[in-house]
Amino acid sequence: MTTQPLETNLENCEISEQVITPWDVQGTDEKGIDYDKLIKKFGSQKITPEMLERFTKVTGHPPHHFLRRGIVFSHRDFDHILTLKEQGKPFYLYTGRGPSSGSLHMGHCVPFMFTKWLQDVFDVPLVIQMTDDEKFLWKDLTLEQAHKLAHENIKDIIAFGFDPEKTFIFCDLDYIPSCKEFYWNMNRIQKCVNFNQAQKIFGFDETSYIGKVSFPAIQAAPSFSTSFPHLFGGKKLSCLIPCAIDQDPYFRMTRDVAPRLSLPKPTLLHSTFLPALQGAQTKMSSSEANSAVEVCDTPNQIKKKINKYAFSGGKTSVEEHREFGGDTSVDVSYKYLTFFEEDDDKLAKIKKDYESGDMLTGELKKILIEKLQGIVKAFQERRAQVTDETVKKFMDRTPKC
């Protein structure tokens, strides 16, 4: 099998000072990432009102508020999935998590909340990859530590309410050694991409561990249904991947490789980033404790974090704020509400009141605090019901299709 040149838009995205890679996200100003530029640079397609109309017609469901508000903003071949749905043909969902901490934060929740909704709407199987091997390579973790974090994160993920009859969760360190079909697909992918190409896509250099250079094939392999013979019986099914836009380099590579392996190209839906509390220049991160609201936080911890760290678009004095209003384009509390307040009318009123000066920053933060406290409390109640037996059921290799 010869190595072919990849598409010209496969390089890491560096637009002026904006940097988007699987390991680093940096915007140019307090307004955050310019997603329109990302679409142009990455060569994806913007989700249009016409596509959302077709989605409603095909599924009988109104679009999720992430879709309506442009939080899920870009795609690759989503029309193909809608056509499969119209035709009654099977496909499956694939998403994942790199377990670098013992608990998820609210930024991690976004793709899982959306994936759960997609599974409900499309009624299809789902595979969730836990890349404990990746975190061993990139973080200061032993294999044992990374593996343990993966199993703790699985309990968090299950608490989102995925269908156990249609969901398979696996850890790379467990699954790959026991499934030759997955490993064979990894090798086929590796043979299609040379080091020069991997260097351009992912920014590897002479200091990169060889494990890092080979890892992209591991994240690519679940895009192909033949990697899961116990689930799909060797069928070549199409795959829909909801993910944050920083994961796109993996799947641009995968889409280039797929035709050479006579396998379907994966379809992608890209989401924006939930900003760090300190501002939209970067995304929420587990490595920066004060930038993130964790799903294990107490109500008081949530209140303290929002009040102390959430960047405000308000003015420097009450008088000035009443006169000129706040700036929702930079205010982190408002940005979070666009993710977590599902009521469009309520959100519109908050925006109007804040921008007019009728609502002060403290009042806006109070609304967000109560919203997050409610979400986290409900999550923690579901999480408390997840047992080791529950985990075994989701990791069981029972056919899902």
VENSULRA-V622585 format. One line per field, one symbol per residue. psi: psi as a letter, one per 40 degrees, with the letter a starting at -180 (. if undefined). A space follows every 50 residues. Layout:
# VENSULRA-V622585
psi->???
This chain:
# VENSULRA-V622585
psi->hihiiiiefeiihhhbehhhieehhhidaeeahgdddddddefaihhidd dddddddddeiiiiddddeedheiihfdddddddddefiiiiihaahhge ieiiiddddddddddddddddefiihhhhhgdddddddigiidddddddd ddddddddeefihdeehhhihdddddeehdddddddddddeehidddddd defiaeehiddddedddddddeehdeegdedefeigiihhhhiideeddd eddddddddeefiihiiihhiiihiideiediihhdegdeeihieeiidd dddddddddhhieiieiddddddeiiheeehddddddddehdhddddddd dddddeedhiddddddddddddddddddddddddehidddddddeifhhe .
